[in-house]
Amino acid sequence: MKTPCELFSSFKTSLYKNYGENPGKMLVHTGVLGWILSSLAQISAVVFNDKISPEQKSFLIPQEMADAGINILSFYLVTSSFKSLASKLVSTGKLTTKNIKNALSKEDLNKIGNLDFNIGKLSKVPDGYKPFKNGIDVVASTIGSIISCNIITPVLRNKYASKRQKQTLVKMHKYNNSQFVSPKGITIDQYQKLAAMKYSSSLKI
């Protein structure tokens, strides 16, 4: 069994392998983790709130879970798409620096910018390529997260919440109405018969 120090060392090694040369990827994954934790807190607040009835919870919990799904998926898809696009532009040479461009002068210029061209897989990667690529990945991930969190995700969430709220209100209204049993009424004919029997019995001869 590993000691705590060995476990921490393995954890650091794993982090470095996965994110050491890909900080943009780390931003995407930590952002998703943040949304997951936030969503769990939101759902837990509903679950453990004693002021909310079980019937209301049966409506609210699925709504919170659906909101969480929209938040997480929207953030991941938008942010990772921005990062992937920026990374592809850099690796193919469409987006580059003057120094990197000069270093690529020995390559076939017709290949630079093609989708199958990858600077990172060249036998000799130009100096400054990796730092530049990492920087662009971070910037793209940041822009993607801002657009997702402030524009796309709120719009999608509000549209869904509006639709879901109407459905929830209808269900809650039906539930509240089911708690009240209307008293049995009598018809006019029944009332007249009862009245006739009551007053006829009190007549004296």
C-alpha positions as CSV (number, residue, x, y, z in Angstrom):
1,M,0.0,0.0,0.0
2,K,1.3,3.4,-1.0
3,T,2.1,6.0,1.6
4,P,0.4,9.5,1.5
5,C,3.6,11.0,0.1
6,E,3.7,8.4,-2.7
7,L,0.1,8.9,-3.5
8,F,0.6,12.7,-3.7
9,S,3.7,12.2,-5.9
10,S,1.7,9.9,-8.2
11,F,-1.1,12.5,-8.3
12,K,1.4,15.3,-9.3
13,T,3.0,13.0,-12.0
14,S,-0.5,12.2,-13.4
15,L,-1.4,15.9,-13.5
16,Y,1.9,16.8,-15.3
17,K,1.4,14.0,-17.9
18,N,-2.2,15.1,-18.7
19,Y,-2.0,18.9,-18.3
20,G,1.7,19.9,-18.1
21,E,1.9,20.7,-21.8
22,N,-1.8,21.3,-22.3
23,P,-3.0,24.1,-19.9
24,G,-6.0,24.8,-22.1
25,K,-7.3,21.3,-21.5
26,M,-6.8,21.8,-17.8
27,L,-8.9,25.0,-17.9
28,V,-11.7,23.1,-19.6
29,H,-11.7,20.2,-17.2
30,T,-11.4,22.3,-14.1
31,G,-14.3,24.5,-15.4
32,V,-16.5,21.4,-15.9
33,L,-15.5,20.2,-12.4
34,G,-16.6,23.6,-11.0
35,W,-20.0,23.3,-12.7
36,I,-20.5,19.8,-11.4
37,L,-19.7,20.8,-7.8
38,S,-21.9,23.9,-8.1
39,S,-24.8,21.8,-9.5
40,L,-24.5,19.2,-6.7
41,A,-24.7,22.0,-4.2
42,Q,-27.8,23.3,-5.8
43,I,-29.5,20.0,-5.9
44,S,-28.5,19.2,-2.3
45,A,-30.0,22.5,-1.2
46,V,-33.4,21.3,-2.6
47,V,-33.1,17.7,-1.3
48,F,-32.2,18.7,2.3
49,N,-34.5,21.7,2.6
50,D,-37.2,20.8,5.1
51,K,-39.4,23.7,4.1
52,I,-40.0,22.1,0.7
53,S,-42.6,19.3,0.6
54,P,-41.8,15.9,-0.9
55,E,-44.3,16.6,-3.6
56,Q,-42.6,19.9,-4.6
57,K,-39.2,18.2,-4.4
58,S,-40.4,15.6,-6.9
59,F,-40.9,18.5,-9.4
60,L,-37.9,20.6,-8.4
61,I,-35.2,18.0,-8.3
62,P,-35.6,16.8,-11.9
63,Q,-35.6,20.5,-12.9
64,E,-32.4,21.2,-11.1
65,M,-30.8,18.1,-12.6
66,A,-31.8,19.1,-16.1
67,D,-30.4,22.6,-15.5
68,A,-27.1,21.1,-14.3
69,G,-26.9,19.0,-17.5
70,I,-27.5,22.1,-19.7
71,N,-24.8,24.0,-17.7
72,I,-22.2,21.3,-17.9
73,L,-22.7,20.2,-21.5
74,S,-22.9,23.7,-22.8
75,F,-19.8,24.8,-21.0
76,Y,-17.8,21.7,-22.1
77,L,-18.9,21.7,-25.7
78,V,-18.4,25.5,-26.3
79,T,-15.1,25.8,-24.4
80,S,-13.5,22.6,-25.8
81,S,-14.7,23.6,-29.3
82,F,-13.0,27.0,-29.1
83,K,-9.8,25.4,-27.7
84,S,-9.8,22.7,-30.4
85,L,-10.3,25.2,-33.2
86,A,-7.5,27.4,-31.9
87,S,-5.2,24.5,-31.4
88,K,-5.8,23.3,-35.0
89,L,-5.1,26.7,-36.4
90,V,-1.7,26.8,-34.6
91,S,-0.7,23.2,-35.4
92,T,-1.4,23.6,-39.1
93,G,0.5,26.9,-39.3
94,K,-2.5,29.1,-40.2
95,L,-2.0,31.0,-36.9
96,T,1.7,31.4,-36.1
97,T,4.5,33.8,-35.2
98,K,7.2,35.3,-37.4
99,N,9.9,33.1,-35.8
100,I,7.9,29.9,-36.3
101,K,7.1,30.9,-39.9
102,N,10.8,31.4,-40.7
103,A,11.7,28.1,-39.1
104,L,9.1,26.4,-41.4
105,S,10.8,27.9,-44.5
106,K,12.5,24.5,-45.1
107,E,9.2,22.7,-45.2
108,D,7.0,22.3,-48.3
109,L,5.1,25.6,-48.2
110,N,2.1,24.0,-50.0
111,K,1.6,21.7,-46.9
112,I,1.5,24.6,-44.4
113,G,-2.1,25.4,-43.5
114,N,-3.5,22.1,-44.6
115,L,-5.6,20.1,-42.2
116,D,-3.3,17.1,-42.3
117,F,-0.2,19.2,-41.5
118,N,1.0,19.2,-37.9
119,I,3.9,21.3,-36.8
120,G,4.1,19.3,-33.5
121,K,4.9,16.1,-35.4
122,L,7.8,17.5,-37.4
123,S,11.2,15.9,-36.9
124,K,12.4,19.3,-35.7
125,V,9.7,21.3,-33.9
126,P,10.5,25.1,-34.2
127,D,11.6,26.8,-31.0
128,G,8.8,28.7,-29.4
129,Y,6.1,26.6,-31.0
130,K,4.9,24.8,-27.8
131,P,4.7,27.9,-25.6
132,F,2.9,29.8,-28.3
133,K,0.4,26.9,-28.8
134,N,-0.2,26.6,-25.1
135,G,-0.8,30.3,-24.8
136,I,-3.3,30.3,-27.6
137,D,-5.1,27.3,-26.1
138,V,-5.4,29.1,-22.8
139,V,-6.7,32.3,-24.5
140,A,-9.2,30.3,-26.6
141,S,-10.4,28.3,-23.6
142,T,-10.9,31.5,-21.6
143,I,-12.8,33.2,-24.4
144,G,-15.0,30.0,-24.9
145,S,-15.8,29.8,-21.2
146,I,-16.7,33.5,-21.1
147,I,-19.1,33.2,-24.1
148,S,-20.5,29.9,-22.7
149,C,-21.1,31.2,-19.1
150,N,-22.4,34.7,-20.0
151,I,-24.3,34.2,-23.3
152,I,-25.0,30.7,-24.5
153,T,-25.6,28.8,-21.2
154,P,-27.9,31.5,-19.7
155,V,-30.0,31.6,-22.9
156,L,-30.4,27.8,-23.1
157,R,-31.1,27.5,-19.4
158,N,-33.7,30.3,-19.3
159,K,-35.5,28.9,-22.3
160,Y,-35.6,25.4,-20.7
161,A,-36.5,26.8,-17.2
162,S,-39.4,28.8,-18.6
163,K,-40.8,25.8,-20.3
164,R,-40.2,23.6,-17.3
165,Q,-41.6,26.1,-14.9
166,K,-44.9,26.1,-16.7
167,Q,-45.1,22.3,-16.6
168,T,-44.1,22.4,-12.9
169,L,-46.8,24.9,-12.0
170,V,-49.4,22.8,-13.8
171,K,-48.4,19.7,-11.9
172,M,-48.3,21.6,-8.5
173,H,-51.7,23.1,-9.3
174,K,-53.2,19.7,-10.0
175,Y,-51.6,18.3,-6.8
176,N,-53.0,21.2,-4.6
177,N,-56.4,20.7,-6.1
178,S,-56.3,17.0,-5.4
179,Q,-55.9,17.8,-1.7
180,F,-59.4,19.4,-1.5
181,V,-62.4,17.1,-1.9
182,S,-65.5,19.0,-2.9
183,P,-68.6,18.3,-0.8
184,K,-71.3,16.2,-2.3
185,G,-74.1,18.4,-3.6
186,I,-77.8,17.7,-4.0
187,T,-80.1,18.4,-6.9
188,I,-83.1,20.8,-6.8
189,D,-85.5,17.8,-7.0
190,Q,-83.7,16.2,-4.0
191,Y,-83.9,19.4,-2.0
192,Q,-87.7,19.8,-2.7
193,K,-88.4,16.3,-1.7
194,L,-86.5,16.7,1.6
195,A,-88.2,20.0,2.3
196,A,-91.6,18.5,1.6
197,M,-91.0,15.5,3.9
198,K,-89.8,17.8,6.7
199,Y,-92.8,20.2,6.6
200,S,-95.4,17.5,5.9
201,S,-94.4,15.6,9.0
202,S,-95.0,18.7,11.2
203,L,-98.6,19.2,10.1
204,K,-101.3,18.5,12.6
205,I,-104.7,17.3,11.9
